[in-house]
Each structure stands twice: as C-alpha cells, then as structure tokens.
Amino acid sequence: MAKRIDYYDDPDAPAPNSLVPSVNVIVTNAADEILMIRRSDNGNWAVPGGAIDLGESIPQAAIRETREESGIVCEITGLVGTYSDPRHVILYTSNGEARQEFSIVLTGRAISGRPTPSDESREVRWMPREQVTELQMDRSMRMRIEHYLAGTALPHIG
C-alpha cells in the first residue's frame, strides 16, 4: 500500500518536488465534538482534507474532501490559519512526490451524514475536544488542532 511520510526539519527528508494547495477542515457537531479520521496511508489521526482541484474554490474543496473522507456534509464557518512551512515535507511513496506543505485550515459545522470510513480513512469518529490531542498524529496536524483549540480570533499565518 502507498504510504505518506511526514518529515519536519529533517536532513534526511527528500527535496520537495511539488507544491500543491490543500485544505483541512476542523468540523464540529452539535455536541461540540471534533470530526477525526484515522488515515489509511500512515495510521495517524487527522482532520479531513486534501488537495484543491482545478475549477473549485477553497470552501468547495473543503466540503468535498470532508464528505469523501468521512461521510459528513459540512458548511464552512471560518478560518484557523494558513500553513506553508518549507521545513515540512510530505513524501508519497506511490509516486515519489515530495510535497512542500501548503495548507489552509478552515472550520466547519456538520449539517448531515454519519461517520463512515473511506479508501483514505480507516476510522472516522466524533471526539470530545479534550481528548483530540491524545490521539496519535503528525506534529503539523497537532499544531493546527492546537491553534483551533486555543480559540483566538486571529488566524495563524505560517
């Protein structure tokens, strides 16, 4: 199976060969729980997200990726921040793509659907806010979630 390997400030990381605009969404439900997926490609927990396709807006990509990976339909409600640290390189072993991080993190509210795994997610769950950071996840995902949980009104720019 193809894998995703995240490197951060690692001298052994491959040199980036692509930059792909992507989006992640921190979706909450009526109980204020956070939608989490367990990724199929590395086993880490994350919020839904993926590449923005040509011809779609950032919110359209966010809604599509959330539905595809989790079975949940959401509406976009805000911005957590932008993340573009060149020290974070993501290697996709299926094709040798070494992607420099470039992600916009939004907030969303669930409007329908039920948590359903997909090819990209082996588990999908609503998690209480206070338990989310206990999950196994990449440092960059943890940082994004911690920025959201901090509750500042200003988006992170990085």
N, CA, C and O atoms as a DFTB+ gen file, in Angstrom:
632 C
 N C O
     1  1       0.833      -1.188       0.000
     2  2       0.000       0.000       0.000
     3  2       0.877       1.252       0.000
     4  3       1.922       1.297       0.650
     5  1       0.437       2.249      -0.731
     6  2       1.148       3.523      -0.772
     7  2       1.119       4.159       0.608
     8  3       0.145       4.022       1.348
     9  1       2.178       4.844       0.941
    10  2       2.281       5.468       2.247
    11  2       2.555       6.961       2.114
    12  3       3.045       7.451       1.097
    13  1       2.214       7.655       3.191
    14  2       2.549       9.067       3.339
    15  2       3.524       9.146       4.504
    16  3       3.268       8.610       5.582
    17  1       4.653       9.827       4.271
    18  2       5.647      10.001       5.318
    19  2       5.879      11.497       5.494
    20  3       6.243      12.190       4.544
    21  1       5.668      11.992       6.709
    22  2       5.877      13.402       7.013
    23  2       7.262      13.601       7.616
    24  3       7.664      12.883       8.531
    25  1       7.980      14.578       7.094
    26  2       9.292      14.957       7.608
    27  2       9.199      16.391       8.102
    28  3       8.529      17.218       7.482
    29  1       9.856      16.691       9.199
    30  2       9.911      18.066       9.655
    31  2      11.346      18.404      10.036
    32  3      11.930      17.794      10.932
    33  1      11.893      19.376       9.347
    34  2      13.245      19.865       9.623
    35  2      14.222      18.692       9.728
    36  3      15.058      18.638      10.630
    37  1      14.095      17.763       8.792
    38  2      14.851      16.513       8.810
    39  2      15.871      16.524       7.671
    40  3      15.484      16.616       6.506
    41  1      17.173      16.431       7.984
    42  2      18.175      16.438       6.918
    43  2      18.043      15.237       5.966
    44  3      18.564      15.276       4.851
    45  1      17.355      14.177       6.396
    46  2      17.162      13.003       5.544
    47  2      15.900      13.104       4.678
    48  3      15.616      12.196       3.897
    49  1      15.156      14.184       4.809
    50  2      13.941      14.354       4.005
    51  2      14.314      14.527       2.536
    52  3      15.340      15.132       2.223
    53  1      13.492      14.004       1.639
    54  2      13.746      14.244       0.217
    55  2      13.524      15.717      -0.115
    56  3      12.763      16.410       0.561
    57  1      14.192      16.180      -1.155
    58  2      13.978      17.559      -1.602
    59  2      12.570      17.669      -2.176
    60  3      12.156      16.807      -2.951
    61  1      11.830      18.708      -1.813
    62  2      10.475      18.865      -2.365
    63  2      10.512      18.975      -3.888
    64  3      11.403      19.607      -4.454
    65  1       9.526      18.347      -4.545
    66  2       9.401      18.453      -5.997
    67  2       8.015      18.928      -6.416
    68  3       7.698      18.959      -7.605
    69  1       7.169      19.308      -5.415
    70  2       5.852      19.861      -5.752
    71  2       5.336      20.734      -4.616
    72  3       5.761      20.623      -3.466
    73  1       4.420      21.591      -4.979
    74  2       3.715      22.449      -4.031
    75  2       2.257      22.407      -4.471
    76  3       1.914      22.888      -5.551
    77  1       1.401      21.830      -3.631
    78  2       0.002      21.615      -4.006
    79  2      -0.891      22.289      -2.971
    80  3      -0.866      21.905      -1.802
    81  1      -1.681      23.287      -3.372
    82  2      -2.606      23.905      -2.423
    83  2      -3.591      22.852      -1.895
    84  3      -4.220      22.123      -2.661
    85  1      -3.701      22.799      -0.573
    86  2      -4.621      21.845       0.034
    87  2      -5.402      22.541       1.142
    88  3      -5.098      23.664       1.543
    89  1      -6.418      21.831       1.621
    90  2      -7.289      22.374       2.652
    91  2      -7.562      21.286       3.678
    92  3      -7.686      20.112       3.330
    93  1      -7.656      21.678       4.944
    94  2      -8.113      20.805       6.021
    95  2      -9.298      21.488       6.685
    96  3      -9.424      22.712       6.651
    97  1     -10.169      20.678       7.292
    98  2     -11.355      21.245       7.929
    99  2     -11.510      20.670       9.328
   100  3     -11.525      19.452       9.508
   101  1     -11.626      21.546      10.312
   102  2     -11.949      21.137      11.672
   103  2     -13.459      21.284      11.794
   104  3     -13.990      22.383      11.956
   105  1     -14.136      20.136      11.710
   106  2     -15.606      20.096      11.705
   107  2     -16.088      19.755      13.109
   108  3     -15.567      18.840      13.747
   109  1     -17.083      20.494      13.585
   110  2     -17.693      20.200      14.875
   111  2     -19.166      19.843      14.681
   112  3     -19.786      20.201      13.679
   113  1     -19.708      19.125      15.672
   114  2     -21.125      18.765      15.646
   115  2     -21.862      19.543      16.738
   116  3     -21.283      20.410      17.393
   117  1     -23.140      19.225      16.927
   118  2     -23.965      19.941      17.908
   119  2     -23.451      19.753      19.332
   120  3     -23.697      20.602      20.190
   121  1     -22.741      18.655      19.600
   122  2     -22.172      18.404      20.930
   123  2     -20.782      19.039      21.085
   124  3     -20.121      18.842      22.104
   125  1     -20.342      19.797      20.079
   126  2     -19.039      20.458      20.054
   127  2     -17.876      19.461      20.030
   128  3     -16.776      19.772      20.486
   129  1     -18.129      18.263      19.495
   130  2     -17.072      17.285      19.288
   131  2     -16.416      17.574      17.941
   132  3     -17.010      18.215      17.075
   133  1     -15.184      17.092      17.775
   134  2     -14.410      17.326      16.558
   135  2     -14.366      16.048      15.730
   136  3     -14.135      14.959      16.255
   137  1     -14.590      16.198      14.429
   138  2     -14.546      15.071      13.498
   139  2     -13.096      14.698      13.219
   140  3     -12.311      15.528      12.763
   141  1     -12.746      13.443      13.496
   142  2     -11.376      12.962      13.290
   143  2     -11.406      11.725      12.404
   144  3     -12.308      10.893      12.502
   145  1     -10.400      11.620      11.533
   146  2     -10.252      10.437      10.693
   147  2      -8.909       9.794      10.998
   148  3      -7.935      10.481      11.306
   149  1      -8.864       8.468      10.909
   150  2      -7.581       7.761      11.004
   151  2      -7.161       7.453       9.583
   152  3      -7.806       6.667       8.889
   153  1      -6.078       8.075       9.155
   154  2      -5.634       7.983       7.766
   155  2      -5.250       6.555       7.394
   156  3      -4.647       5.836       8.191
   157  1      -5.602       6.155       6.182
   158  2      -5.234       4.831       5.680
   159  2      -3.768       4.752       5.285
   160  3      -3.176       3.674       5.326
   161  1      -3.168       5.887       4.901
   162  2      -1.803       5.861       4.367
   163  2      -0.701       5.909       5.417
   164  3       0.441       5.562       5.117
   165  1      -1.016       6.333       6.653
   166  2       0.040       6.338       7.672
   167  2      -0.455       5.954       9.068
   168  3       0.344       5.873      10.001
   169  1      -1.755       5.718       9.224
   170  2      -2.308       5.307      10.503
   171  2      -2.483       6.419      11.517
   172  3      -2.979       6.178      12.617
   173  1      -2.085       7.633      11.167
   174  2      -2.236       8.763      12.078
   175  2      -3.648       9.324      12.028
   176  3      -4.358       9.180      11.032
   177  1      -4.040       9.964      13.120
   178  2      -5.314      10.672      13.174
   179  2      -5.123      12.067      12.595
   180  3      -4.048      12.656      12.705
   181  1      -6.174      12.584      11.978
   182  2      -6.127      13.900      11.344
   183  2      -7.546      14.425      11.199
   184  3      -8.516      13.700      11.423
   185  1      -7.655      15.679      10.826
   186  2      -8.951      16.203      10.394
   187  2      -9.012      15.995       8.884
   188  3      -7.972      15.900       8.232
   189  1     -10.225      15.924       8.317
   190  2     -10.334      15.692       6.872
   191  2      -9.652      16.786       6.063
   192  3      -9.534      17.931       6.501
   193  1      -9.205      16.402       4.864
   194  2      -8.608      17.391       3.987
   195  2      -7.908      16.767       2.810
   196  3      -7.740      15.549       2.734
   197  1      -7.500      17.621       1.889
   198  2      -6.789      17.162       0.707
   199  2      -6.574      18.292      -0.277
   200  3      -6.821      19.460       0.021
   201  1      -6.109      17.917      -1.456
   202  2      -5.765      18.888      -2.495
   203  2      -6.998      19.618      -3.020
   204  3      -8.097      19.068      -3.088
   205  1      -6.775      20.858      -3.382
   206  2      -7.809      21.666      -4.029
   207  2      -7.700      21.389      -5.522
   208  3      -6.646      21.596      -6.122
   209  1      -8.795      20.921      -6.121
   210  2      -8.797      20.592      -7.545
   211  2      -8.996      21.837      -8.394
   212  3      -9.620      22.804      -7.957
   213  1      -8.460      21.807      -9.616
   214  2      -8.712      22.896     -10.560
   215  2     -10.216      23.057     -10.734
   216  3     -10.940      22.066     -10.829
   217  1     -10.680      24.278     -10.774
   218  2     -12.089      24.552     -11.000
   219  2     -12.936      24.594      -9.736
   220  3     -14.147      24.798      -9.815
   221  1     -12.316      24.403      -8.562
   222  2     -13.112      24.501      -7.340
   223  2     -12.508      25.544      -6.401
   224  3     -11.307      25.810      -6.421
   225  1     -13.372      26.115      -5.590
   226  2     -12.940      27.106      -4.608
   227  2     -12.409      26.391      -3.366
   228  3     -12.552      25.176      -3.230
   229  1     -11.805      27.147      -2.476
   230  2     -11.313      26.584      -1.222
   231  2     -12.470      25.962      -0.424
   232  3     -12.348      24.818       0.014
   233  1     -13.593      26.680      -0.222
   234  2     -14.701      26.050       0.518
   235  2     -15.278      24.818      -0.193
   236  3     -15.637      23.845       0.469
   237  1     -15.370      24.843      -1.504
   238  2     -15.871      23.669      -2.231
   239  2     -14.961      22.468      -2.006
   240  3     -15.445      21.360      -1.777
   241  1     -13.648      22.676      -2.067
   242  2     -12.700      21.583      -1.834
   243  2     -12.835      21.057      -0.409
   244  3     -12.795      19.846      -0.189
   245  1     -12.993      21.950       0.552
   246  2     -13.121      21.553       1.958
   247  2     -14.357      20.690       2.183
   248  3     -14.289      19.665       2.861
   249  1     -15.471      21.101       1.621
   250  2     -16.719      20.341       1.766
   251  2     -16.598      18.996       1.071
   252  3     -17.030      17.981       1.617
   253  1     -16.017      18.967      -0.128
   254  2     -15.850      17.715      -0.881
   255  2     -14.948      16.741      -0.142
   256  3     -15.296      15.574       0.037
   257  1     -13.789      17.222       0.286
   258  2     -12.843      16.343       0.980
   259  2     -13.443      15.784       2.271
   260  3     -13.257      14.607       2.579
   261  1     -14.151      16.606       3.016
   262  2     -14.780      16.138       4.258
   263  2     -15.790      15.038       3.962
   264  3     -15.796      14.007       4.635
   265  1     -16.634      15.242       2.977
   266  2     -17.642      14.237       2.606
   267  2     -16.980      12.948       2.118
   268  3     -17.377      11.856       2.524
   269  1     -15.966      13.069       1.242
   270  2     -15.290      11.885       0.698
   271  2     -14.598      11.064       1.782
   272  3     -14.670       9.835       1.763
   273  1     -13.935      11.721       2.716
   274  2     -13.124      11.011       3.707
   275  2     -13.897      10.571       4.936
   276  3     -13.465       9.663       5.647
   277  1     -15.045      11.209       5.200
   278  2     -15.726      10.941       6.474
   279  2     -17.207      10.609       6.377
   280  3     -17.780      10.088       7.334
   281  1     -17.847      10.900       5.236
   282  2     -19.295      10.711       5.132
   283  2     -20.096      11.862       5.701
   284  3     -21.326      11.827       5.672
   285  1     -19.430      12.880       6.219
   286  2     -20.112      14.025       6.833
   287  2     -20.156      15.194       5.843
   288  3     -19.149      15.546       5.229
   289  1     -21.345      15.784       5.706
   290  2     -21.506      17.003       4.912
   291  2     -21.428      18.167       5.897
   292  3     -22.091      18.162       6.934
   293  1     -20.610      19.164       5.558
   294  2     -20.444      20.309       6.456
   295  2     -20.633      21.612       5.702
   296  3     -20.633      21.653       4.472
   297  1     -20.793      22.665       6.472
   298  2     -20.732      24.016       5.919
   299  2     -19.514      24.683       6.536
   300  3     -19.156      24.410       7.682
   301  1     -18.889      25.550       5.776
   302  2     -17.676      26.228       6.230
   303  2     -18.068      27.447       7.062
   304  3     -18.938      28.229       6.679
   305  1     -17.391      27.589       8.232
   306  2     -17.761      28.659       9.156
   307  2     -16.623      29.631       9.477
   308  3     -16.872      30.703      10.029
   309  1     -15.383      29.276       9.142
   310  2     -14.295      30.185       9.499
   311  2     -12.926      29.685       9.055
   312  3     -12.802      28.692       8.338
   313  1     -11.913      30.401       9.501
   314  2     -10.523      30.144       9.130
   315  2      -9.683      29.960      10.388
   316  3      -9.699      30.814      11.274
   317  1      -8.952      28.856      10.471
   318  2      -7.999      28.639      11.561
   319  2      -6.664      29.277      11.195
   320  3      -6.042      29.959      12.010
   321  1      -6.228      29.039       9.937
   322  2      -4.969      29.630       9.526
   323  2      -4.420      29.051       8.243
   324  3      -5.047      28.213       7.594
   325  1      -3.231      29.519       7.894
   326  2      -2.518      29.035       6.722
   327  2      -1.205      28.434       7.194
   328  3      -0.587      28.929       8.136
   329  1      -0.783      27.361       6.529
   330  2       0.394      26.606       6.942
   331  2       1.232      26.307       5.701
   332  3       0.792      25.589       4.802
   333  1       2.454      26.870       5.662
   334  2       3.295      26.717       4.470
   335  2       4.770      26.608       4.834
   336  3       5.626      27.154       4.137
   337  1       5.066      25.918       5.906
   338  2       6.436      25.800       6.397
   339  2       7.263      24.928       5.444
   340  3       6.970      23.739       5.312
   341  1       8.282      25.477       4.780
   342  2       9.088      24.683       3.848
   343  2       9.900      23.582       4.532
   344  3      10.437      22.706       3.854
   345  1       9.999      23.613       5.867
   346  2      10.694      22.534       6.588
   347  2       9.827      21.283       6.703
   348  3      10.321      20.217       7.070
   349  1       8.525      21.410       6.387
   350  2       7.628      20.251       6.436
   351  2       7.486      19.704       5.015
   352  3       6.923      20.358       4.137
   353  1       8.007      18.493       4.809
   354  2       7.957      17.823       3.507
   355  2       7.165      16.537       3.672
   356  3       7.369      15.791       4.630
   357  1       6.263      16.281       2.737
   358  2       5.408      15.096       2.765
   359  2       5.776      14.234       1.562
   360  3       5.648      14.661       0.415
   361  1       6.234      13.013       1.841
   362  2       6.594      12.083       0.778
   363  2       5.457      11.096       0.558
   364  3       4.976      10.469       1.502
   365  1       5.029      10.963      -0.698
   366  2       4.033       9.967      -1.095
   367  2       4.793       8.860      -1.816
   368  3       5.321       9.072      -2.908
   369  1       4.847       7.675      -1.201
   370  2       5.677       6.595      -1.742
   371  2       5.108       6.006      -3.028
   372  3       5.839       5.348      -3.768
   373  1       3.843       6.219      -3.312
   374  2       3.236       5.642      -4.520
   375  2       3.828       6.221      -5.796
   376  3       3.932       5.527      -6.807
   377  1       4.224       7.510      -5.750
   378  2       4.725       8.137      -6.972
   379  2       5.998       8.966      -6.763
   380  3       6.474       9.607      -7.700
   381  1       6.547       8.958      -5.557
   382  2       7.769       9.696      -5.283
   383  2       7.579      11.196      -5.137
   384  3       8.554      11.946      -5.079
   385  1       6.330      11.637      -5.076
   386  2       6.088      13.069      -4.892
   387  2       6.554      13.469      -3.496
   388  3       6.189      12.836      -2.505
   389  1       7.359      14.519      -3.427
   390  2       7.812      15.098      -2.163
   391  2       7.247      16.516      -2.127
   392  3       7.767      17.425      -2.775
   393  1       6.190      16.683      -1.368
   394  2       5.402      17.914      -1.388
   395  2       5.780      18.839      -0.241
   396  3       5.824      18.420       0.916
   397  1       6.053      20.098      -0.568
   398  2       6.213      21.102       0.477
   399  2       4.829      21.431       1.028
   400  3       3.865      21.577       0.276
   401  1       4.747      21.546       2.352
   402  2       3.470      21.855       2.992
   403  2       2.869      23.162       2.446
   404  3       3.557      24.173       2.311
   405  1       1.579      23.107       2.142
   406  2       0.819      24.302       1.771
   407  2      -0.646      23.992       2.062
   408  3      -1.334      23.387       1.240
   409  1      -1.113      24.406       3.225
   410  2      -2.469      24.047       3.633
   411  2      -3.196      25.232       4.238
   412  3      -2.619      26.032       4.975
   413  1      -4.456      25.323       3.915
   414  2      -5.359      26.301       4.505
   415  2      -6.296      25.499       5.405
   416  3      -6.921      24.540       4.951
   417  1      -6.395      25.883       6.668
   418  2      -7.221      25.148       7.622
   419  2      -8.452      25.978       7.957
   420  3      -8.356      27.105       8.445
   421  1      -9.609      25.388       7.682
   422  2     -10.898      26.040       7.905
   423  2     -11.634      25.379       9.058
   424  3     -11.256      24.300       9.514
   425  1     -12.688      26.036       9.524
   426  2     -13.612      25.418      10.469
   427  2     -14.918      25.141       9.739
   428  3     -15.270      25.816       8.772
   429  1     -15.617      24.142      10.224
   430  2     -16.891      23.780       9.616
   431  2     -17.850      23.230      10.648
   432  3     -17.452      22.830      11.742
   433  1     -19.115      23.216      10.286
   434  2     -20.173      22.673      11.136
   435  2     -20.867      21.559      10.370
   436  3     -21.251      21.738       9.215
   437  1     -21.027      20.415      11.012
   438  2     -21.698      19.276      10.377
   439  2     -23.166      19.606      10.153
   440  3     -23.836      20.134      11.040
   441  1     -23.667      19.288       8.949
   442  2     -25.093      19.505       8.688
   443  2     -25.825      18.206       8.353
   444  3     -27.050      18.155       8.461
   445  1     -25.109      17.157       7.950
   446  2     -25.753      15.867       7.710
   447  2     -24.700      14.775       7.574
   448  3     -23.499      15.044       7.544
   449  1     -25.181      13.539       7.492
   450  2     -24.299      12.396       7.305
   451  2     -23.953      11.726       8.614
   452  3     -24.285      12.215       9.694
   453  1     -23.277      10.595       8.495
   454  2     -22.784       9.887       9.680
   455  2     -21.359       9.428       9.404
   456  3     -21.014       9.143       8.257
   457  1     -20.530       9.352      10.435
   458  2     -19.131       8.969      10.237
   459  2     -18.997       7.624       9.515
   460  3     -19.469       6.593       9.994
   461  1     -18.342       7.662       8.354
   462  2     -18.194       6.485       7.503
   463  2     -16.780       6.450       6.935
   464  3     -16.371       7.400       6.268
   465  1     -16.021       5.379       7.181
   466  2     -14.677       5.281       6.615
   467  2     -14.707       5.233       5.080
   468  3     -15.733       4.928       4.472
   469  1     -13.556       5.541       4.476
   470  2     -13.411       5.540       3.017
   471  2     -12.073       4.894       2.666
   472  3     -11.402       4.345       3.540
   473  1     -11.683       4.955       1.402
   474  2     -10.367       4.455       1.000
   475  2      -9.244       5.225       1.707
   476  3      -8.160       4.687       1.933
   477  1      -9.514       6.480       2.052
   478  2      -8.487       7.330       2.659
   479  2      -8.529       7.332       4.183
   480  3      -7.614       7.843       4.829
   481  1      -9.589       6.764       4.760
   482  2      -9.742       6.774       6.220
   483  2     -10.201       5.408       6.712
   484  3     -11.228       4.890       6.274
   485  1      -9.422       4.827       7.634
   486  2      -9.862       3.517       8.137
   487  2     -10.818       3.635       9.311
   488  3     -11.563       2.698       9.599
   489  1     -10.809       4.778       9.994
   490  2     -11.757       5.044      11.077
   491  2     -12.192       6.497      10.986
   492  3     -11.427       7.362      10.560
   493  1     -13.430       6.754      11.391
   494  2     -13.957       8.118      11.453
   495  2     -14.734       8.223      12.757
   496  3     -15.585       7.381      13.046
   497  1     -14.442       9.258      13.549
   498  2     -15.101       9.400      14.850
   499  2     -15.314      10.854      15.222
   500  3     -14.558      11.739      14.819
   501  1     -16.360      11.078      15.999
   502  2     -16.525      12.351      16.692
   503  2     -15.788      12.208      18.014
   504  3     -16.021      11.254      18.756
   505  1     -14.896      13.155      18.313
   506  2     -14.091      13.091      19.530
   507  2     -14.346      14.320      20.399
   508  3     -14.424      15.436      19.886
   509  1     -14.475      14.122      21.713
   510  2     -14.553      15.282      22.610
   511  2     -13.288      16.126      22.467
   512  3     -12.187      15.594      22.322
   513  1     -13.456      17.426      22.509
   514  2     -12.336      18.356      22.323
   515  2     -11.147      18.023      23.225
   516  3      -9.996      18.070      22.792
   517  1     -11.436      17.688      24.480
   518  2     -10.354      17.452      25.440
   519  2      -9.592      16.148      25.192
   520  3      -8.546      15.929      25.803
   521  1     -10.089      15.286      24.317
   522  2      -9.416      14.019      24.026
   523  2      -8.670      14.020      22.681
   524  3      -7.863      13.128      22.423
   525  1      -8.932      14.997      21.845
   526  2      -8.378      15.008      20.488
   527  2      -6.854      14.981      20.485
   528  3      -6.258      14.218      19.725
   529  1      -6.216      15.793      21.313
   530  2      -4.757      15.871      21.268
   531  2      -4.070      14.643      21.864
   532  3      -2.847      14.523      21.778
   533  1      -4.832      13.733      22.465
   534  2      -4.264      12.476      22.976
   535  2      -4.055      11.465      21.857
   536  3      -3.347      10.475      22.045
   537  1      -4.661      11.697      20.693
   538  2      -4.562      10.765      19.578
   539  2      -3.182      10.826      18.930
   540  3      -2.499      11.848      18.998
   541  1      -2.776       9.717      18.301
   542  2      -1.514       9.678      17.551
   543  2      -1.702      10.471      16.265
   544  3      -2.570      10.157      15.450
   545  1      -0.867      11.514      16.090
   546  2      -0.947      12.325      14.870
   547  2       0.396      12.971      14.592
   548  3       1.256      13.072      15.467
   549  1       0.552      13.405      13.351
   550  2       1.761      14.112      12.960
   551  2       1.832      15.456      13.684
   552  3       0.803      16.049      14.006
   553  1       3.048      15.931      13.938
   554  2       3.223      17.187      14.674
   555  2       2.527      18.366      14.002
   556  3       2.002      19.242      14.689
   557  1       2.515      18.402      12.665
   558  2       1.876      19.536      11.982
   559  2       0.359      19.515      12.167
   560  3      -0.258      20.573      12.294
   561  1      -0.244      18.339      12.185
   562  2      -1.684      18.242      12.425
   563  2      -1.996      18.633      13.865
   564  3      -2.966      19.346      14.120
   565  1      -1.191      18.178      14.789
   566  2      -1.394      18.533      16.202
   567  2      -1.333      20.055      16.371
   568  3      -2.154      20.634      17.083
   569  1      -0.358      20.703      15.716
   570  2      -0.219      22.152      15.814
   571  2      -1.478      22.850      15.285
   572  3      -1.960      23.801      15.900
   573  1      -2.001      22.395      14.174
   574  2      -3.211      23.007      13.604
   575  2      -4.384      22.886      14.564
   576  3      -5.117      23.849      14.793
   577  1      -4.553      21.700      15.119
   578  2      -5.662      21.478      16.053
   579  2      -5.469      22.312      17.317
   580  3      -6.430      22.873      17.844
   581  1      -4.236      22.394      17.803
   582  2      -3.973      23.211      18.995
   583  2      -4.247      24.685      18.728
   584  3      -4.743      25.383      19.613
   585  1      -3.934      25.176      17.529
   586  2      -4.272      26.561      17.190
   587  2      -5.779      26.763      17.253
   588  3      -6.250      27.778      17.766
   589  1      -6.537      25.802      16.735
   590  2      -8.003      25.882      16.795
   591  2      -8.487      25.866      18.246
   592  3      -9.296      26.704      18.643
   593  1      -7.990      24.913      19.032
   594  2      -8.442      24.776      20.414
   595  2      -8.084      25.987      21.272
   596  3      -8.756      26.259      22.267
   597  1      -7.036      26.715      20.899
   598  2      -6.635      27.911      21.657
   599  2      -7.716      28.987      21.603
   600  3      -7.811      29.826      22.498
   601  1      -8.536      28.956      20.540
   602  2      -9.697      29.836      20.455
   603  2      -9.417      31.307      20.202
   604  3     -10.268      32.149      20.488
   605  1      -8.250      31.634      19.676
   606  2      -8.003      33.046      19.370
   607  2      -8.816      33.427      18.129
   608  3      -9.092      32.581      17.278
   609  1      -9.181      34.654      18.037
   610  2      -9.988      35.105      16.895
   611  2      -9.144      35.326      15.632
   612  3      -9.680      35.375      14.525
   613  1      -7.824      35.458      15.804
   614  2      -6.964      35.728      14.662
   615  2      -6.493      34.431      14.022
   616  3      -6.147      33.488      14.734
   617  1      -6.472      34.360      12.684
   618  2      -5.946      33.146      12.048
   619  2      -4.419      33.077      12.184
   620  3      -3.731      34.095      12.250
   621  1      -3.928      31.853      12.221
   622  2      -2.476      31.610      12.213
   623  2      -1.979      31.814      10.778
   624  3      -2.590      31.321       9.830
   625  1      -0.903      32.519      10.628
   626  2      -0.280      32.702       9.317
   627  2       1.117      32.144       9.422
   628  3       1.958      32.684      10.141
   629  1       1.371      31.047       8.695
   630  2       2.691      30.444       8.807
   631  2       3.059      29.619       7.619
   632  3       4.149      29.049       7.577
